[in-house]
Amino acid sequence: MRPEPDAERTAQVLRARGHQVLVAPLLRVEPIEADLSGAGTAILMTSANAARSLASHPQLAGLTGLPVLAVGDRSAAAAREAGFADVTSAQGALADLVRLVAARFADNRGTLLYVAGEDRSGDLAGDLAAHGIAVRIAVTYRAKAARALPAELTQALAAREIDGALHYSPRSLSTLLKLADEAGALNAVLNLAHYCLLAAVAAPLRDRGAGRIKVASVPEEATLIDLIGSA
């Protein structure tokens, strides 16, 4: 359900474990050319998409010398791939990034640059403001939701050919539930086994009555995939 290129990368990991995989991205990421001048003393990222959105940005060269603090290992890796050398991963969720930034920049009087998406599930800037840390948000990408379930997914749900689904974000899951409802496939989706990266991702499933939900103990993809095991 996650956007490309992450969807196919995850699919390859699952296939290597012997699973059959249907890739059905419901969000498409598009870059937004934001003004990144006066970036500040460090850059914050809560998604690999943030790093990718900077890869072709005309102001990238002036940013790569700044330290990057990323929410997890995947976003940290994407930052390095984009050309950043000083990258630190919080190895967790938003609260872990807040703790990392607060510890590192407790005495910082400058402003940190948060490279973010148009839709955000948390309030990183607000959480850091509580620690006296100023953050400027630069929206550098948006995720556009699909208007309907892919035909292949609808057919597979109707034929009961899908056993489970992986969920990484509240936005992608809410899109799935909405489109499944419109397609008359909501019950088929709710009856799947659901593997969620975070408890916040699983919440809408619980509200809708889904019974088979597992949440990763650590918000990392390897831990999430371990919930499934091997075929």
Phi, psi and omega in degrees: 000343184282159181293160171283154005273359183296327182300312181290325178297317178295320180301321180296321178296317181293319178297324179295339178267003176095008180272148167273136189233134171252116179269120183220074179298132179253357176233144176239124184272131178235136179286152173236128184276090180272158176277118183251015179293151182061049188300327182108208187260347179196165180241137179249139179222135177245011180203146173297332179297331177296314179296318181295326181293339179271344188303325180247015181288136182296342180260010184302317184303329180277359183250333191295345177278352181275149174290147177243132173246117186246153185292324183212180185293325181292317178293326177295317179297319179296325178295319178295320178297331179280351176116002179276136184260321183264091185234131178237133178261137175280349177053045180188223183250189185302319181298326178291322177294320178301315180296318180298312181295317181298321180290323185278329186239030181302325182256012182285132180254000178271194181243137177264147181259120177260109178274115195224169175270167181295324177251126182230136183273343180237181180235075181299315181299317179294319179297322180283330176300328178295340177261008180078021182251124181275136182229133172254129181266127174244113181277112186247359177200161174226153176248113181268129183280146174295156180269345180203158175297142173302141183303322181297321179291316179301317180294319181294323177294317180296325181272002181056043181265359181248133180264324184202171181219146176259138182231130185247337184214151176299325182294313181293323179291317179296326177294317178301311182297319180296311183289325177295320177298315180295331182269001182072024184243016185297315180298322178297321178292315183295335180278354178286164166280131185244129180245115190244139181290326184223157176297324179296330178289323183285339187305313180297329177293317178297319181297329181272355176094014176297139186260331185252092184232130173235140181240134180298138180290333176231134184284063177231147184298321181300319178294321179298314182292329177298336177296332182277321185081203182246152180286000000 
